[in-house]
Structures are given as structure tokens and as C-alpha cells.
Amino acid sequence: MDLSFFVKSIKLDEEKRIIVTAQDTVKDQLTNKEYRLKAKEALKTLLKDDFKELEVSKTSARITVAEGKAEQCKKIIEDELNKLMQLAAQFMNNMSDFQK
């Protein structure tokens, strides 16, 4: 399992905001208010003072960060998402071993 299972793309827009576009498999999560609050708290923890704003639509999340920090924060988000995917894959593997 890799990141592309959940995320179509992570890129910067013309205003240097980080745009994370979701795959169809997780679009429903983006409209969930509880999910949005958890995502915002996770970004605040991850990016600290560089985090400014999270805007969520039905298909993507737009993250505004401190000026001059977009590339660095994008890399941090990509790395964290990849770590989470590895953990999820390990968990799924362990669950399948447990069920045998």
C-alpha cells in the first residue's frame, strides 16, 4: 500500500499554498467535520508556527503556511503521510497474520 491509494497529488498552487487532492476512496472523509478538526490539529502539531490555515473541499485540502516555508512544509506533510501509510500497511499485515 502506498500513498497514491489515498492521495492523488500534493502540490503548491500559484499562491504557494499546499494542495492535497484526495482519491475517490477517501473523499467522504473530507466532508466529515470531526475529520477536518483532527486534520487541523495534526497539521498544527506537525508544522507548529508555520501552519496558518486549513481549507477543505469535497476533493482536496488547501494548507496555508508561513511565507517562504511552502516547500519545506510540503515535504514535511509528504513524509508524514508516507510514514502513516507504512504504519497502516504494517497494521493490515499484522491483522491478516492474526486472522490466520
Long-range contacts (C-beta under 8 A, 24 or more apart in sequence): 1-85, 1-88, 1-89, 1-92, 2-85, 3-78, 3-81, 3-82, 3-85, 5-85, 6-81, 6-85, 7-81, 10-74, 10-77, 10-78, 10-81, 11-74, 12-70, 12-71, 12-74, 13-62, 16-65, 16-67, 16-70, 17-62, 17-63, 17-64, 17-65, 17-70, 18-62, 18-63, 18-65, 18-70, 18-73, 18-74, 18-77, 19-60, 19-61, 19-62, 19-63, 20-60, 20-61, 20-63, 20-77, 21-59, 21-60, 22-59, 22-60, 22-61, 27-58, 27-59, 30-56, 30-57, 30-58, 30-59, 30-60, 30-61, 31-56, 31-58, 43-77, 46-76, 46-77, 46-80, 47-73, 47-76, 47-77
